[in-house]
């Protein structure tokens, strides 16, 4: 993306310009500043428009400058690659709420480089098909280790005591805990759904 700065002067026209690769889309970021080099406070009210006048054709291209950062006083104009086939005189206008130009804010020139295309036509850059995908690149390096995860539920345990398990086992019971009654060899299993010990195997 290109970038250009326009200094809003109440009594004159700012200079503006940039270099553009021929035949490539020309998204251009405009920064609107006061003569003191701070963000222009009323940029939305400018309703700015970019006008391109090609050197070799009797035509005019006009594009809205969409203000997407009112605080930073910045906006973007999108120019198709099929247009960028010539050198241009550049003009930026302030407009009123219904789109009528009020004054010229800036003027200058766009210079083209990278002459991959020399003329527009049915095989212009906007109509070339996309070629096949290239080979997959090598895998990148492993990233940094992530943060430790939350602790999971503990595994089941065996408990032993004399008599039934009621009151003999801590409160942190989980599904699958087992209990052995040492007095008679009975085995009990904790059932979380019913919150009770169930006889598993009797003597």
N, C-alpha and C positions, 0 to 999 in steps of 0.2 A: 504494500500500500504506500502511495506517495503521501507527502505531507507538505502543506503550504501554510504560511502565516499571513494574515491580513490585518493590518493596523487600521482601525476605523478612525479616520480623521474627519472632523466635521467640515473642514474647508478644502479638502483635496481627495485625490484618488491614490490608494496604496499600490505599490508594485507587487506583482505575484507571478510565480512561474515555477515549473519543475521539469524534470527530464523523465521521459516515458519510453518504455520499450515498445517498438512498433508491433502492432497487431495483438497486443496483450490488453486484458481488461484494465481499466484505469481508475480503480477505486482511489480517491484522493481525500485525505483527511485535512480539513481546514480548521485552523485555530484562529479565532477572532480576538484581537487584543486592542487595548487602548493605546494611545501614543506612549503612555508610561509603562507599557509591557505587562499589563495585568489583564486578566480575563474580562472581555467586554460584558458589562452587566445586563444589557438588554438584547442579548443575541437572538432570542426567540422572536422578538418583535421585528427583526430584520427580514424574516422570510426569505433568506438568501437563495439566489439562483446562479448557477454556473453556466456561462455561454461560451461555446467554442466556435471560432470562425476559421475554417481551414484555409490554407494559403492557396490551394490549387483547385478549389471548387466553390461555386456560388451557392453555398448553403450555410445553414447555421444549426448547431446542435445545442440544446438547452437541457439542463439537468438540475433538479432541486438539490439543494444541500440540506440533508436531513439532520437537524440539530438533535443529537442523542446525548449530549452532555451540557445541559444549560449552565451548570455551575462552572465547569471548565471552559465554557464558550467554545464548543467544538462540534463539528458535524462532518458528514461524509457525503460525497457525490459519487455515484457509480456510473462509469462510462464503459459501454461494451467494447470488447476487443476489436470488433469489426469496424468501429469508428476510428480507432487509433491507427490510421494509415497515412497521416499527413501531419505536417507541422501546423500549429494553431496559434492564432491570437486568442487570448483568454480575457474574459470580462466577468466580473462578479457584481451582481446587482442586488440592491435592497428593494423589496416589493411591499406593497400594502396587503391588507388582509384578503383582497380579492385577486391578488397576483399581478397587479399593475406595477411595472418598474417605477421606482421613485428617484433613485440616483445610482450612479456607478460607484461601487466601493473599492474596486481594485481592477487593474489591467496588467497584462503581461504576455508571456509566451510559453507554450509547451514545445520542448525540443524532443524529437524522437531519436532513439538509438537502437541498435540491434536490428538491422534491416533484414529480418527473416522473411518478410513479405513486402513486395514492392507495389502491389495494386490490389484493389478490392475486386470481387467478382464471385461467381458461383462456387469457387473453391477458396473463398476467403477464410480467415482464421476462425470465424464464428461457425463455419459449417464443416470443418474437418472432423472426421470421426475419431473417437478415442481408440488408441492402439491396445493390443493385449497387455495384460498385467505382466510385470517383470517377475523374475524369480524371487522366492521368499528369502529374506535376509537372515543372517545368523541370529541365534537366540542371544538375548542380552544377558548381562550378568545378574546373578541372584540379588534380589532386593534385601534390605535390612530385615532382621527378624521382627515379627510383630510383637505386640504386648501380650503378656500371659493371659490366657483365658480364665473365665470364672471356674471355681472349683466344682467338680461334678459330685453326684451322690456317691457316698461310700459303698463299698461292697457289703455283702451279708456276713454275719458273724455267728459263731457258736457261743452259747452261754451254758454254764452248768451250775447247779445248786441242788440242795435237798428239798424236795417237794415240788408242787406245781410252779409254773413260771410267774404267776401273778405276784407283783411286788418285788420280784427278785431280779428284774432286768431294768437297766436304765431307760430313761424316757426317749432316747434317740433311736428307737427301733425303726428298721426299714424292712420293706418287703423281702422275704427270704431268710430273715434271721431265724436261727434254730436254737432250741433249748433242750438240754438233757437233764432229766430228773435222776440224780445220782442214787436215790433211794430205791427205785424200781426199774430204771432203764427206759422209762417212757420218753419219747421224743415229741416235741411240740414245734410248730412252725408259725411264725408271725404272719398274719394276713392283714395287709395295710387297708384293704377295701372295707373290712369289717372292724378294723382296729381291735383285733383280738387274737389270742393264741389258739390255734387249732391242733387237735391231736393228730400227730403225723404217724407215729407207730407206737403201739402199746406193748407191754411185756406179757 
